[in-house]
Amino acid sequence: MHILDKITKHKREEIKNKMELFPTALLEKSIFFNTDTVSLKKYLQRPDKSGVIAEFKRKSPSKGMINGFAEVENVSIGYMQAGASALSVLTDEHFFGGKNDDLRQARKYNYCPVLRKDFIIDEYQIVEAKSIGADVILLIAECLSKSEVKQFAKLAASLKMEVLFEVHSLKELDKLNEHIDLVGVNNRDLSSFEVDLNTSLELAQAIPTEFVKVSESGISEAEKVVLLKEEGYEGFLIGEHFMKSSNPPRRCLEFIQEIENLQYEKVKQAIKL
């Protein structure tokens, strides 16, 4: 069975159980439910920010355990001090070792956009995302029909959350709609877990200009970020490269400094020419 099919099958059972324990009416009583959200789109477009969306991820189906000892509070605060533009937090427990409380903790200690990274297949999860403090939700094209993408994105917008819509192929861009804010290109093929940065390069010009472009997965070199910026990308979702370090915030800081140094050198070269 395709890993995405396994995940969505498990997710349906998980949602069913959650709805019994935490009905929507209860979620809407959360202290976060009426709190103003922070715009990921605006933060990625800020000239004083790196564009890096730093991710907190304990494990993955393809890599197994990445970092089982990291603490959300320390890592998330460290990421922001390092110069990250935003946070991404995995909340899927079964496959990624995450939990909703990870995002609550990240929200509690940071004023910045926080993306809920999960496999959303039901409206309940969108209400849940708002109740735990998310500013942005991820909608994965491969998991959803065109009508579901529009339905879910519209609901997120009504709750004042932004939508990062993830694609992996040109045909999936057909599912775009007016309620989406950002388009993420996943460089990882979810059927094989192979990573190819050319996916972002190939789709760059096909993404309509009204959407902020985000490159996701497999980014481990500052040179690649500079290249992607030249192709119009403003966001770079990076998790494993930071989390596999014994000190994720320090690795994030070093990476952002490498980007800044490369950009400075390019400006110097341009001036000489």
N, C-alpha and C positions, 0 to 999 in steps of 0.2 A: 504494500500500500504506500502511495506517495506520502511523504512526511507531512505535507500540508493537509492531506486528508485525515491523517492520524490526529493532527493537532485540532482541526475543526470538529472532528467527531468527539474528541475528549472535551472540547470547549462547550459543546452543546449540553453534555451531561453536567458539566460544571455550572453552567448558567442556570440550568433547571434547579439544581440544588441551592444555589445562591438566592434565587428568586423566592424560594420558600423560607429561607432564613432571614433575608434582608429585602423585603418588598420595596418597590419603587418609592412608595410613600415614606418609608423610613429613610431611604437614601436622600430624599429631598429635604430632610431635617438636618442634614450635615451642616456644620459651621462653614464649610467651603461652598455650599450650594449657591449662596447669593453673594459670594465674594467676587470682586472684579478680577478678570483674567489678564494675563500679560501676553502681548502679541509676539509670537515667534517671528512672524513676517517682518515686523519692524526691527526686532533685535538683530536679525540676520542682515538687514540692510544698513545697520549703523556703521559708519566708517571707523569708529573707534573700537570695534569688536572684530574678533577673528573669523567668525562664521562657523566655528567648530561647535557642533552639538555633541557634548561629551556624554557618553552613555554608561550607566551603571548596570552591569550584567554579570551574574555569577557563573552561569554555564550556558551551553547551547547544545542542541541535538548533534551538531556536526563535530564540535570540539570537546564535548564533555565538560568537566569542571574547569573553569577558567580562573576563578578567584573565589574561593569559598570562605575567605576570612575578612574580606573588605567590609567596612561599616558604612552605611549610607550617609550618615551625618558627616563623617570625616571626608569621605570621597567627594560628595556633592559640594561641600563648602570649598574643598581644595580645588575642584574643577573651576569653580567660579573665580576664585582668587588667581588661578592660573591664566584667566582671560577667556574662558569659554563663553560663547554667546548664549548657550542654553543647555538644559539637561534633558536627557532621555532616560527613562526608567522602565526596565522590564518588569511587568507585573504578572506575567504568566508563571505559575508555580511549577507545574508538572514537568514542562520541557526546559524552562530557563531558570528555575530556582528563584523566581521573583515572588513578590507579594504586594498587595495593595498598600500595606504599611510602609514599604520602601518609598513609594511615591509620597505618601503623607509626610514622611520624615524629610524628604527632599524639599517638599513645599514649605514645611515648617521652618527650615533653616536658610532658605534662599529666596530672594526676590528676583526672579528671572523666569523666562518661559520654561515650563516643564511639559515634556511630551510623554503621554502614556503609551508605551510600546507594548502592544498586545495584539491579539488576533480577534478583531471585532467582527462579529457575525450577527449581532442582535442589538436592538435599540437599548435594551437593559444595560449593556456595557457602556453605552455613551452616558447615560444618566449616572452610572456608577463612577465613570471617569470624572465627571464634574464633582461628585460627592467626595472624592478623595483628593481633590485639589489640582487636577490636570488643567492645563491651559490649551493643550493641543491633543488631538487623537490621531492615530494612524489608521487609515483605511487601505487595505491591500487589494489591489485590482484582481489578483488571481483568486481571491477568496469570495468575491462578491460579483453579483450581476450589475449591469449598468443602472437598473432601477434601484437596487439596494444601495449603491454608492450615492445616488442622489438623495434617497430617503434618509440615509444615515448622516450625510453631510448637512442636509437641511436641518435635521434635529440638532446637530452639534452647533450650528450657527445660531439657532434659536436659544441655545444655552450659553451663547457668547464664547464658545470655544472655536479655535481654528482647526482646520483639517489638513493634514499632510497625506496626500494621496500617493501611494507607492505603486510604481509600474516596473516592469522588467522588459517589456517589448513595445514596439510601435503600435500594435493593434490595441493595446490596453489604454492608450491615450484617448480612444473613442469613448471611454467611460467618464471623461472629464465633465464637470458641470459648474455652474456659477457659484455654488456654495463652497467650492474648494479654494484654499488659499495658497498651498504649496504643493509642488509635485516632486516626489522623491524617486530617484532612479536607483533601484536595488541592483548593485553589481553582482550580487549572489543569485544564482539560479536556484530557486527553492526546490526544484525537483532533483538536482544533482549536487547542490551545495558548492558547485564550482564558482569561483570568483573571477570576473573579467572586467577591469576598469573601462575597457572599450565600450561597454554597454552605456555608460554615462556619456561618453564622447559621441557615440552614434546617435543617441536620442536628444542631445543638447538642442539642436536647431529645430527639432520637431515639437518641442514644448512651447505652447503659446506664451508670448512675452508677459502677459498679465499675471502669470504664476511665478512665484519665487522657486528657483530650482535648487534641489538638494541632492547631493550624491551620497549614497549609502553603501556601507560594507566594503571591506577590503582596502581601505585607505590607510596605509602605514608609512608613507613617505611624504615629506613636506613638498617635494617637487611635484607630486601628483596634485596636491591642492592648488598650487600655483597654476598648473596646466588647466585644471578644471575651472578656476576663476576666469581664465582667458576665454573659456567656452561659455561663460555666463552663469556659472553656478555660484550661489551665494551662501549655501549651507553645506556642511560636511559632517555627516553623522559617523562618529568614530567611537567604538566601544572596546572591541577585543584588543586592539593595539595598546590601549591604555590599561585595561583591566588585567591583562596578563603580567603586567609589571607588579613588583612588590609594593610600589608606591605609585598608583595611578595618577594622582594629581601632579606629581613631579614629572612624570612622563608627558602628561598633557602640557605642562608649562614648557618643557623642552621642545615639544613638537610645535607649539604656537610660536616660540622664539625662532625656530628654524624657518617657519613660514615667513615671519617678518623679515628675517635676514635675507632670505631669497628675494623677497619683493623689493627690499632696499637695493640689493645688487642690480636687479633688473632696471630700477629707476636710474641708478648711476650709469649703467651701460647706455640707456636711452638718451641721457643727457650728453654723454660723450659723442654719440652719433649725431 
